Amino acid sequence: MRTYHIPIFVPHKGCPHDCVFCNQRHITGHTADTTADDVVRIIEENLSTISGEYYAEAAFFGGSFTGIDIDKQTELLEAAYPYISDGSLTGMRCSTRPDYIDERILTNLKKYRMSCIELGVQSTDPEVLALSRRGHCYDDVVRASELIKSYDIELGLQMMLGLPGDNYDKMIKTARDLISLKPSCVRLYPTLVVPDTDLYIMHEQGTYTPLTTEETVEALSEIIPMFERENISIIRVGLQTTDDINENTVKGPYHPAVRELAEGRIIRRLIEHNLKTECNEIKIICNPGRVSQVIGHQKCNKLYFKEKYNLNLKVIADKSVDYNKLKICDKIVEIYYEV
Protein backbone atom coordinates (compact mmCIF):
# COMPACT_ATOMS: atom_id res chain seq x y z
CA MET A 1 0.00 0.00 0.00
CA ARG A 2 1.11 3.55 -0.68
CA THR A 3 2.17 5.78 2.19
CA TYR A 4 1.15 9.43 2.36
CA HIS A 5 2.44 12.12 4.68
CA ILE A 6 -0.05 14.98 4.79
CA PRO A 7 2.13 18.04 5.52
CA ILE A 8 0.76 20.53 8.03
CA PHE A 9 3.27 23.36 8.44
CA VAL A 10 3.48 24.83 11.92
CA PRO A 11 6.01 27.70 12.01
CA HIS A 12 7.74 28.00 15.37
CA LYS A 13 8.06 31.75 15.61
CA GLY A 14 9.11 31.64 19.23
CA CYS A 15 12.19 29.45 18.75
CA PRO A 16 14.99 30.96 20.86
CA HIS A 17 17.68 29.43 18.67
CA ASP A 18 19.27 31.11 15.69
CA CYS A 19 20.63 28.35 13.48
CA VAL A 20 22.68 29.90 10.69
CA PHE A 21 20.82 28.03 7.94
CA CYS A 22 17.28 28.57 9.16
CA ASN A 23 14.60 30.65 7.53
CA GLN A 24 11.34 28.77 7.96
CA ARG A 25 9.42 31.22 5.75
CA HIS A 26 11.56 30.29 2.73
CA ILE A 27 11.77 26.61 3.58
CA THR A 28 8.04 26.02 4.12
CA GLY A 29 6.46 28.98 2.33
CA HIS A 30 4.27 29.56 5.40
CA THR A 31 4.32 32.42 7.90
CA ALA A 32 0.81 32.57 9.41
CA ASP A 33 -0.16 30.74 12.59
CA THR A 34 -1.70 27.31 11.98
CA THR A 35 -5.11 26.73 13.54
CA ALA A 36 -7.26 23.69 14.25
CA ASP A 37 -9.46 24.70 11.31
CA ASP A 38 -6.37 24.68 9.08
CA VAL A 39 -5.54 21.15 10.23
CA VAL A 40 -9.03 19.91 9.36
CA ARG A 41 -9.02 21.68 5.99
CA ILE A 42 -5.60 20.34 5.00
CA ILE A 43 -6.44 16.77 6.01
CA GLU A 44 -9.79 16.87 4.21
CA GLU A 45 -8.25 18.30 1.04
CA ASN A 46 -5.51 15.65 0.96
CA LEU A 47 -7.78 12.71 1.79
CA SER A 48 -10.06 13.72 -1.10
CA THR A 49 -7.19 13.03 -3.52
CA ILE A 50 -6.30 9.58 -2.15
CA SER A 51 -7.94 6.39 -3.39
CA GLY A 52 -7.43 2.69 -2.93
CA GLU A 53 -5.65 1.15 0.04
CA TYR A 54 -3.16 3.42 1.75
CA TYR A 55 -1.34 4.44 4.91
CA ALA A 56 -1.67 8.15 5.66
CA GLU A 57 -0.26 10.25 8.47
CA ALA A 58 -0.79 13.87 9.45
CA ALA A 59 2.71 15.34 9.49
CA PHE A 60 3.34 18.44 11.59
CA PHE A 61 6.40 19.95 9.92
CA GLY A 62 7.88 23.39 9.33
CA GLY A 63 9.20 24.14 12.80
CA SER A 64 9.93 22.50 16.13
CA PHE A 65 6.45 21.19 16.88
CA THR A 66 7.16 20.24 20.48
CA GLY A 67 8.72 23.65 21.12
CA ILE A 68 5.42 25.49 20.77
CA ASP A 69 3.15 25.91 23.79
CA ILE A 70 1.77 22.52 24.83
CA ASP A 71 -1.81 23.87 24.77
CA LYS A 72 -1.29 24.84 21.12
CA GLN A 73 0.17 21.40 20.40
CA THR A 74 -2.91 19.82 21.97
CA GLU A 75 -5.26 22.04 19.95
CA LEU A 76 -3.69 20.86 16.68
CA LEU A 77 -3.44 17.23 17.77
CA GLU A 78 -7.11 17.18 18.80
CA ALA A 79 -8.08 18.48 15.37
CA ALA A 80 -6.29 15.60 13.65
CA TYR A 81 -7.17 12.85 16.14
CA PRO A 82 -10.75 12.12 14.91
CA TYR A 83 -9.29 11.04 11.56
CA ILE A 84 -7.20 8.44 13.37
CA SER A 85 -10.19 7.30 15.40
CA ASP A 86 -12.28 6.70 12.27
CA GLY A 87 -9.43 5.03 10.37
CA SER A 88 -8.92 7.78 7.77
CA LEU A 89 -5.38 8.31 9.12
CA THR A 90 -3.06 5.65 10.46
CA GLY A 91 -1.16 8.02 12.72
CA MET A 92 0.64 11.33 13.13
CA ARG A 93 4.26 12.41 12.93
CA CYS A 94 6.10 15.60 13.76
CA SER A 95 9.53 17.16 13.47
CA THR A 96 11.30 18.84 16.37
CA ARG A 97 14.63 19.49 18.08
CA PRO A 98 16.43 17.02 20.36
CA ASP A 99 16.27 19.49 23.27
CA TYR A 100 12.48 19.88 22.98
CA ILE A 101 11.69 16.36 24.16
CA ASP A 102 10.71 15.39 27.70
CA GLU A 103 8.31 13.02 29.44
CA ARG A 104 5.47 15.56 29.69
CA ILE A 105 5.63 16.26 25.96
CA LEU A 106 5.84 12.58 25.04
CA THR A 107 2.95 11.62 27.31
CA ASN A 108 0.78 14.18 25.55
CA LEU A 109 1.88 13.07 22.07
CA LYS A 110 1.31 9.43 22.93
CA LYS A 111 -2.25 10.24 24.05
CA TYR A 112 -3.05 11.35 20.50
CA ARG A 113 -1.26 8.36 18.91
CA MET A 114 1.79 10.16 17.59
CA SER A 115 3.41 7.44 15.51
CA CYS A 116 6.80 8.97 14.67
CA ILE A 117 8.93 11.85 15.94
CA GLU A 118 11.68 13.15 13.67
CA LEU A 119 14.59 14.87 15.41
CA GLY A 120 16.59 17.50 13.55
CA VAL A 121 20.05 16.27 14.46
CA GLN A 122 21.84 17.78 11.43
CA SER A 123 25.33 16.73 12.63
CA THR A 124 26.89 14.94 15.58
CA ASP A 125 30.18 16.81 15.31
CA PRO A 126 30.69 19.37 18.14
CA GLU A 127 32.40 21.94 15.92
CA VAL A 128 29.74 21.74 13.21
CA LEU A 129 26.95 22.08 15.78
CA ALA A 130 28.66 25.09 17.39
CA LEU A 131 29.39 26.86 14.09
CA SER A 132 25.80 26.24 12.99
CA ARG A 133 24.54 27.61 16.34
CA ARG A 134 22.29 24.63 16.87
CA GLY A 135 22.10 25.09 20.63
CA HIS A 136 22.24 21.37 21.41
CA CYS A 137 24.90 18.67 21.58
CA TYR A 138 25.06 15.02 20.61
CA ASP A 139 24.24 13.96 24.18
CA ASP A 140 20.87 15.73 23.75
CA VAL A 141 20.27 13.63 20.64
CA VAL A 142 21.06 10.38 22.43
CA ARG A 143 18.86 11.28 25.41
CA ALA A 144 15.90 12.32 23.25
CA SER A 145 16.21 9.29 20.96
CA GLU A 146 16.21 6.85 23.85
CA LEU A 147 13.27 8.61 25.51
CA ILE A 148 11.18 8.59 22.32
CA LYS A 149 11.75 4.88 21.80
CA SER A 150 10.90 4.16 25.45
CA TYR A 151 7.41 5.51 24.68
CA ASP A 152 7.13 3.07 21.78
CA ILE A 153 7.10 5.93 19.26
CA GLU A 154 9.07 5.50 16.05
CA LEU A 155 12.25 7.54 15.84
CA GLY A 156 13.18 9.51 12.75
CA LEU A 157 16.43 11.45 12.41
CA GLN A 158 17.33 14.29 10.07
CA MET A 159 20.87 14.94 8.85
CA MET A 160 22.32 17.91 6.97
CA LEU A 161 25.42 17.59 4.80
CA GLY A 162 27.93 20.39 4.30
CA LEU A 163 27.18 22.70 7.23
CA PRO A 164 29.89 25.15 8.39
CA GLY A 165 32.93 23.20 9.58
CA ASP A 166 31.71 19.98 7.97
CA ASN A 167 33.79 17.68 5.81
CA TYR A 168 33.57 14.21 4.30
CA ASP A 169 34.89 12.34 7.35
CA LYS A 170 32.54 14.22 9.70
CA MET A 171 29.55 13.43 7.49
CA ILE A 172 30.41 9.73 7.47
CA LYS A 173 30.85 9.83 11.26
CA THR A 174 27.45 11.52 11.67
CA ALA A 175 25.82 8.82 9.54
CA ARG A 176 27.43 6.13 11.70
CA ASP A 177 26.27 7.87 14.87
CA LEU A 178 22.70 8.10 13.57
CA ILE A 179 22.72 4.42 12.64
CA SER A 180 23.86 3.55 16.17
CA LEU A 181 20.67 5.16 17.51
CA LYS A 182 18.60 2.67 15.49
CA PRO A 183 16.02 5.03 13.95
CA SER A 184 13.25 3.66 11.78
CA CYS A 185 13.80 6.37 9.16
CA VAL A 186 16.06 9.26 8.18
CA ARG A 187 15.99 12.34 5.98
CA LEU A 188 19.18 13.57 4.32
CA TYR A 189 19.42 17.25 3.43
CA PRO A 190 22.38 18.79 1.57
CA THR A 191 22.84 22.27 3.02
CA LEU A 192 21.45 25.02 0.79
CA VAL A 193 22.07 28.73 1.21
CA VAL A 194 18.68 30.38 1.63
CA PRO A 195 18.13 34.18 1.55
CA ASP A 196 17.57 36.03 4.83
CA THR A 197 19.78 33.68 6.84
CA ASP A 198 23.15 34.16 8.50
CA LEU A 199 24.49 31.42 6.24
CA TYR A 200 23.59 33.62 3.26
CA ILE A 201 25.59 36.49 4.78
CA MET A 202 28.52 34.14 5.47
CA HIS A 203 28.41 33.00 1.85
CA GLU A 204 28.32 36.57 0.56
CA GLN A 205 31.28 37.46 2.79
CA GLY A 206 33.24 34.43 1.62
CA THR A 207 33.41 32.74 5.03
CA TYR A 208 31.23 29.80 4.02
CA THR A 209 31.43 27.72 0.86
CA PRO A 210 28.66 25.17 0.26
CA LEU A 211 29.34 21.74 -1.12
CA THR A 212 29.34 21.41 -4.88
CA THR A 213 26.77 19.12 -6.44
CA GLU A 214 29.57 16.67 -7.26
CA GLU A 215 30.80 16.62 -3.65
CA THR A 216 27.23 16.11 -2.47
CA VAL A 217 26.60 13.23 -4.86
CA GLU A 218 29.86 11.55 -3.79
CA ALA A 219 29.01 11.89 -0.10
CA LEU A 220 25.44 10.68 -0.58
CA SER A 221 26.64 7.73 -2.65
CA GLU A 222 28.57 6.56 0.43
CA ILE A 223 25.99 7.50 3.05
CA ILE A 224 22.83 6.13 1.40
CA PRO A 225 24.15 2.51 1.34
CA MET A 226 25.11 2.81 5.02
CA PHE A 227 21.47 3.32 5.98
CA GLU A 228 20.10 0.91 3.38
CA ARG A 229 22.30 -1.92 4.68
CA GLU A 230 20.81 -1.39 8.14
CA ASN A 231 17.23 -1.40 6.75
CA ILE A 232 16.73 2.20 7.86
CA SER A 233 14.22 3.84 5.55
CA ILE A 234 15.46 6.97 3.76
CA ILE A 235 12.21 8.87 3.33
CA ARG A 236 13.70 11.97 1.68
CA VAL A 237 16.95 13.22 0.19
CA GLY A 238 17.07 16.98 -0.43
CA LEU A 239 14.55 19.71 0.21
CA GLN A 240 11.35 19.55 -1.80
CA THR A 241 11.19 22.00 -4.68
CA THR A 242 8.81 24.90 -4.01
CA ASP A 243 8.38 28.45 -5.27
CA ASP A 244 10.95 29.47 -2.66
CA ILE A 245 13.31 26.50 -3.02
CA ASN A 246 14.59 26.08 -6.56
CA GLU A 247 17.67 26.69 -8.66
CA ASN A 248 16.87 30.40 -8.95
CA THR A 249 16.34 31.12 -5.26
CA VAL A 250 19.04 29.16 -3.41
CA LYS A 251 22.80 28.69 -3.63
CA GLY A 252 24.66 25.46 -3.12
CA PRO A 253 24.11 21.85 -4.23
CA TYR A 254 20.50 22.19 -5.32
CA HIS A 255 19.21 19.56 -7.71
CA PRO A 256 15.56 18.43 -7.97
CA ALA A 257 16.69 14.80 -8.32
CA VAL A 258 19.75 14.69 -6.10
CA ARG A 259 18.88 11.24 -4.79
CA GLU A 260 18.59 9.95 -8.34
CA LEU A 261 22.08 11.30 -9.01
CA ALA A 262 23.46 9.61 -5.93
CA GLU A 263 21.76 6.27 -6.66
CA GLY A 264 23.16 6.43 -10.19
CA ARG A 265 26.65 6.96 -8.75
CA ILE A 266 26.22 3.99 -6.40
CA ILE A 267 25.23 1.79 -9.32
CA ARG A 268 28.02 3.08 -11.55
CA ARG A 269 30.59 2.22 -8.88
CA LEU A 270 29.06 -1.23 -8.48
CA ILE A 271 29.10 -1.92 -12.21
CA GLU A 272 32.71 -0.78 -12.48
CA HIS A 273 33.72 -3.03 -9.59
CA ASN A 274 32.15 -6.04 -11.30
CA LEU A 275 33.34 -5.45 -14.86
CA LYS A 276 34.74 -8.46 -16.72
CA THR A 277 37.68 -7.71 -18.96
CA GLU A 278 36.44 -10.12 -21.62
CA CYS A 279 33.11 -8.32 -22.05
CA ASN A 280 32.56 -6.43 -25.30
CA GLU A 281 29.51 -4.75 -23.80
CA ILE A 282 28.06 -4.30 -20.31
CA LYS A 283 24.69 -6.01 -20.03
CA ILE A 284 22.68 -5.00 -17.00
CA ILE A 285 19.36 -6.62 -16.12
CA CYS A 286 17.46 -4.72 -13.45
CA ASN A 287 14.05 -4.02 -12.00
CA PRO A 288 12.12 -1.51 -14.16
CA GLY A 289 12.24 0.97 -11.28
CA ARG A 290 16.04 1.07 -11.51
CA VAL A 291 16.46 1.61 -15.25
CA SER A 292 16.93 5.38 -15.10
CA GLN A 293 19.48 5.05 -12.29
CA VAL A 294 21.49 2.43 -14.18
CA ILE A 295 21.55 4.62 -17.29
CA GLY A 296 22.32 7.64 -15.14
CA HIS A 297 21.03 11.22 -15.19
CA GLN A 298 21.20 12.48 -18.77
CA LYS A 299 22.76 9.09 -19.66
CA CYS A 300 25.87 9.93 -17.63
CA ASN A 301 26.62 6.29 -16.76
CA LYS A 302 26.34 5.23 -20.39
CA LEU A 303 28.69 8.03 -21.37
CA TYR A 304 31.10 7.20 -18.53
CA PHE A 305 31.60 3.57 -19.58
CA LYS A 306 31.82 4.45 -23.25
CA GLU A 307 34.45 7.13 -22.69
CA LYS A 308 36.52 5.27 -20.08
CA TYR A 309 36.27 1.67 -21.30
CA ASN A 310 34.83 2.01 -24.82
CA LEU A 311 32.00 -0.28 -23.72
CA ASN A 312 28.31 0.08 -24.45
CA LEU A 313 25.95 -0.13 -21.48
CA LYS A 314 22.96 -2.30 -22.40
CA VAL A 315 20.10 -2.10 -19.89
CA ILE A 316 17.25 -4.64 -19.81
CA ALA A 317 14.23 -4.20 -17.52
CA ASP A 318 12.90 -7.36 -15.86
CA LYS A 319 10.16 -7.30 -13.22
CA SER A 320 11.45 -10.58 -11.75
CA VAL A 321 14.69 -8.90 -10.62
CA ASP A 322 14.64 -7.67 -7.02
CA TYR A 323 14.59 -3.88 -6.76
CA ASN A 324 17.83 -3.87 -4.75
CA LYS A 325 19.73 -6.24 -7.02
CA LEU A 326 21.34 -6.05 -10.46
CA LYS A 327 22.44 -8.71 -12.88
CA ILE A 328 25.78 -7.47 -14.20
CA CYS A 329 27.24 -9.55 -17.03
CA ASP A 330 25.24 -12.54 -15.73
CA LYS A 331 26.33 -12.02 -12.10
CA ILE A 332 23.70 -11.16 -9.47
CA VAL A 333 24.90 -8.42 -7.09
CA GLU A 334 23.33 -6.45 -4.24
CA ILE A 335 23.15 -2.74 -5.06
CA TYR A 336 24.14 -1.62 -1.57
CA TYR A 337 26.91 -4.18 -1.19
CA GLU A 338 30.00 -2.49 0.22
CA VAL A 339 32.52 -2.51 -2.64
Phi, psi and omega in degrees: 000149180284150179248133179237134170252115181272106188284125175239107187276126183235087181301137179257083185291337184268010183299125182281352183270159185225061181301138188296335186266355195270129165209090188298332179298316180287323185289318185257339185076013182234137177234334184285154175297143178266134182247170176299323177297322177298317180301312180298315181299314183295316179297313180300315181298318181288319180297330181292344181261356185258136177224166180076194179276139185201161164252134179221136178234142168283129186240109180274098183242181172104336180201193178270094189304316184281000176271345177282165181306136186296332176293324177291319175304312183297320178303315182287321178296318180296329178291326182274334189301321180303332180286336173283318181300323182267003175087000179292326176244148178266349180170189177226156174219159178212161174247146181199184179263154179297332182269008175248037179233126172210179186293323179298314180298313184293323177299319179293316179296319181297325179303325182259017174062046170297124187265333182208136174243125179258123179264129174281092181277311179073303177206157173252004181275127183301320181293316180297316179297319181291314181293333178273355180056047182289328179081011174218167179238176182295327178301325176298321180295314181297314181299311182295319181298314180294323180293317180300314182292331178293338177268009180059039173250136180297144181255126171244147180232142180244134183236139173248140180253134173087025175291168177307133180082357183279157172207179186302312183297321180293323178295317178296319179296318177300315179301317179297319180297318180296319179299322182296338180276355175055056175286162174275336182206161177220158168237139182241120185238108168300137183289126176248148179268111184256139178304157178064035173230160176294330178296324177297316178297317178300319179294317179296326181276353178082014180264355175222130176240118180290162173299149170281165177298321179297315178298322180294315180297319179298314180296314180297326181292341174268323186282319181304312179298331179300315179286321181298320181294338179262009181057037175262119185291128175263102189271348174197143171233115180090149177293146178291139178292130176223183176298331181267338181244099177200179187298340181267348187244347181233162175242152181113196188280057177280132170205130183296343181230048185295327177294320178300320177298315182293318179296322176297322179292321177301314182291320178301316180297321180293317178298314182298322180293332185253015178296142174254130185297334183276355181290140172258356170205163179253109180261121180243125173251127185215167173298144180307329180290349181255357187303311183296327179288324178294314179295324180093153179301128183053037177061030186295327179290320176300315180295321181300310183288331177290316183287321185275322187241356186055041179241140176274138178264112180256121185246128181238125178274135181214115183298338182283347180277130178304142183302328184259022177229157173230151169252107184252113182048048177074009177249127179278127179227151175278132183297322184262020174296138184281104182272000000 
